[in-house]
Amino acid sequence: MKHLILCTAVTIIFGAIGMPASAYTHPCIPNTREELDTIKANLDKEPWKRGYALLADDHRSKLNYKMAGPFANVSRRGRYDQNLQRWRNDMTAVYNLARMWYFTGIEDYAKKAHDILIAWATTHTSFSGNESGLDLGDYAVCYGGGASILRGTWPGWTTADTTTVQKYFLNTLWPASLASGNVLGPCNKGDIYMESGIAIAAFCDDTAKFNQIVNLYRTFHGCGLMNTLATGQLGETGRDAGHSYGTLNALAFVADVAWKQGVDLFSELDNRLLACGEYYARNTFTTDNPYVPYGTIDWQWMKNAAGPYTAQRSGFYLLQNAYKNRKNLPTPWIDRKLEEQPVNGFNFMYAKTADSTTATLTPASFPAISLASSGLTLTTLGSQTEGRSATYANGIWTVTGLGKSVWSDKDDDCQFACKEMTGDCAMVAKVTSNQYPNAQARAGLMIRDNLTATIGQRAWVGVVSAPSMLMQSHMRGWTENWGGGGYDDRSHDWPSGLPYWIKIERRGKQITTFASLDGTSWAALNCTHYGNLPSTLYIGLFVCSGTTTTNTATFENVAFTGGTGGLVTTPAAPAALFAAGSTKSITARWLPSFGADTYDLLRSTKSDGGYTAIASNLTNTSTSYVDTTVNPGVTYYYVARAKNSAGTSGDSPKFGASLLPAPLVNLASGGIATASFNGDSAREGADKTFDRDPGSKWFGYKAPTGWIQYDFGADNAQVIKRYTINCADVPERDPKSWSFLGSQDGTNWTTLDSQSNQSFGIRMHMKTLNLDNPTAYRFYRLQITASNGTRGVAIGELGLWGNSQTLPPSQPQQ
């Protein structure tokens, strides 16, 4: 959940700053020595074999690599980049060569990596440009991971080297990382900034900086965990899959580095990153994921941007290990997504089959709120007091009055029904009506440091009702704001018609404004630091009319810190529910409802009704449930209901899910691959189709037809119950029609399956085809009878599955 809104005076506990559990041990960014040893011991097995081959083949992994730098200045600012690619190549070389040292034991690799890093550390003094933080985040594992490996494993590394590199990281990279302040960029940008921040903090053994990054990760509303929802939506899910993957990958990386220091960010918010990973992965395969309008501090997205997308494996490996291996939680959609992403010389470092390490989390609180029927005092900011009023009746606050505008740098002119607050505080309201006497007419929430018209330190969030619906936010008097002055005013088109929910929160010296359609899925509009903010502020409802005619607005569910006496009403139904099945259970996750104390989860085998409760009075500290009373072959439909002392809501939107079929494992390992043509090629031969990397391929370039086959070996016949085909990099080379054959002798073949006129949605997409085959064969062949248009044919991966690993079906039932 974004925030668990509580309509009582009880404080809600969330995660907060977590200190490293013990002294920093290197390497740790993010791989530990134990992990490096495990990788080294498995370099003859996939995917580590393929990944290591790609690493070793990279020119930046060679002892004859020629350093591109160093330079005093590096800049990333579009077409004005300076020395950027040279810095990237050299930092990649540091990481590659450090790994080559560890995997081969050849000290020359370590010395070369060391010399490149020290050369830059003693020369590079400035990293400029408005996008410096993106590069520093993207390459955090290179300079941070490479330095950490050398420091922790190479005998030639000295204390003086540590001091030199720490000074470089702290004096040059940390200020440019954009993670050094009190605010971060929106969604993927801010999350990428934190990658560099935590890498620098960990290498420098700097607990203050480590805690700063962890705190921002957990409490800053413009990115990090707070810019996600309980169903798994990310702040940029409505933007596109590429930026959303950047978010997911960065969040997983930061959490993994923190884990190595004993801080468990993965369990935060009811295993939120698991929800995000499953939602994201499924969203690239289907288009029916539940979605609510949501966004971040630079834009609000009204529709889901579902659809195919090929990413890379790093983030998925990190999430799979965090949840499947460490916490024994299913990751079915993440597992399937991994089968369609290429292995490269970096992401194989995160592949694991077991992990028994542990970490912990220390809780902290956000300001609680409770419904209020009194406590607000009407004040006029300006001089127009005629016709003003602020009243409460039957759960509704009504505020009426004049006022020219609140869209000003110097003076506000409005009616302000407010309460004095000291320390952290928040206020929520649902705007149910707002007149439109003038284009300057607004209604909303405001927080400020004075009760005069003069603007000192002030923020507001409000609605403009006509001619189109606008959600607006306005900040003045701040000291740090992402994007500067261009991003302290926000105005977004929203779907026409009220009601809308708005929120304003003060936590420390941070003030955040929010908007929501349901009162819990809070999308941050501004998240700004006020360095001179006094302890006492005024928070309340405001209206202005922009003309000589008064404006009247009504607000329901008004709740603020310390509020009392408000009318408790039956909560609305949760706005969305998402469910996903594994082989043994189905996990349902839903959005919380404002004012709910508990939830019931109901289930039916029919989509049109017949729901019965399978779990009742679930507490509002968790909005998920694992259903283990399910049977194979049945689609179950789930709805959630919210409850409090006033009653029970209606049903949430339904969502269907099924158990996955019996687990299978890809058996194609250790055999012999051959092909009708080009089978022995070192780069594009038949064996590339069985290396667990859809990014490599077999390319039969001679004809649009051909075959590729696999020999399990003498006396090693296998029963194949499923085969999978990943397409390669060129659409015209995809197989279009084929037969799948089995043989005992490689001469006489039995047709097990035939397909025609097939297509692949995106590159490396995997088709899953189940077989009704009880017979064990030694040889299996894919006989391609037509390609998708060119003379050649290519396949990224051919999986031969028999009786342990689970993948969701190709066409999930909903």
Number of C-alpha atoms within 10 A of each C-alpha: 28 20 20 24 23 21 25 23 15 12 14 17 14 17 20 21 20 25 19 20 15 9 10 17 16 22 25 24 28 26 21 19 16 10 18 18 13 13 23 18 12 13 16 12 15 18 21 25 18 22 22 25 13 16 21 17 12 15 14 21 24 17 16 9 15 13 19 15 18 20 19 14 16 22 21 21 14 10 6 10 15 18 18 18 15 16 23 20 19 24 28 24 29 32 30 26 30 30 26 23 23 20 16 10 12 11 17 14 22 28 20 22 29 23 13 20 24 19 15 19 22 15 14 20 16 16 25 20 16 14 19 22 30 23 20 29 25 16 22 27 23 25 25 29 29 26 28 28 26 28 22 15 16 18 10 12 16 12 8 9 18 18 12 15 23 21 16 21 24 18 15 18 24 25 18 26 28 27 26 19 16 21 22 30 23 28 29 27 22 28 31 34 30 35 31 33 31 30 32 28 22 27 26 21 17 15 17 11 19 25 19 21 29 26 16 25 26 21 22 24 31 33 33 30 27 24 29 31 29 27 29 25 28 32 31 28 28 23 20 14 23 15 18 22 24 19 28 25 26 26 28 25 27 27 26 24 22 29 23 25 24 21 23 21 28 26 19 16 24 16 18 22 27 25 26 24 26 25 23 24 24 24 23 18 21 14 13 13 22 20 21 20 21 28 30 26 27 17 20 23 20 16 13 22 18 22 15 18 22 18 18 20 23 24 23 30 22 22 29 28 21 30 19 18 18 17 17 11 15 23 26 22 26 24 21 22 26 24 21 28 24 21 26 22 17 19 19 23 23 22 19 18 10 11 14 8 12 14 17 16 19 12 11 13 14 20 21 25 25 25 27 25 20 15 16 20 15 19 18 22 22 18 13 16 15 14 11 21 17 21 16 17 10 9 18 20 23 17 25 25 25 27 30 20 19 27 17 13 13 11 16 21 24 30 30 30 24 22 19 16 18 11 13 20 23 25 27 29 25 24 24 16 19 25 20 22 18 18 14 17 28 32 31 30 26 28 30 24 20 16 16 16 16 17 21 18 20 23 28 30 29 28 28 22 21 16 9 12 16 20 25 23 27 22 30 20 19 22 15 19 21 23 15 12 12 9 18 21 18 18 17 16 15 18 14 12 13 15 18 21 26 29 29 28 24 26 17 15 18 21 25 25 31 27 30 21 20 23 24 25 29 27 29 30 32 30 30 30 23 21 15 11 21 14 12 14 22 19 29 27 31 30 34 32 29 22 17 14 16 21 26 24 23 24 24 22 26 28 27 29 24 19 22 18 14 22 17 19 18 18 22 21 24 25 21 24 25 26 29 25 26 22 21 18 19 22 17 25 26 29 27 37 29 23 28 29 21 21 27 20 26 20 22 19 14 14 16 9 11 11 17 13 14 14 15 14 14 17 14 20 16 19 25 27 16 15 17 13 9 16 13 13 10 14 21 23 24 29 28 30 26 28 26 18 13 13 13 19 21 16 20 21 18 22 22 25 21 26 22 21 16 14 15 17 17 19 17 21 17 11 16 15 23 19 21 15 19 17 20 15 13 11 13 20 21 32 24 26 30 26 23 27 25 28 23 26 26 29 24 25 17 14 15 22 24 22 20 23 24 25 23 20 13 11 9 12 17 21 18 26 19 19 19 18 23 29 29 28 18 15 20 17 25 27 32 21 18 21 17 20 19 26 19 17 12 15 8 9 16 14 14 15 17 13 14 13 11 14 16 18 14 18 22 28 25 25 20 17 14 13 15 10 14 10 12 15 23 20 25 26 24 23 21 23 17 23 25 20 14 17 15 20 30 29 27 30 29 30 24 22 22 18 15 11 15 19 24 23 17 13 10 14 11 15
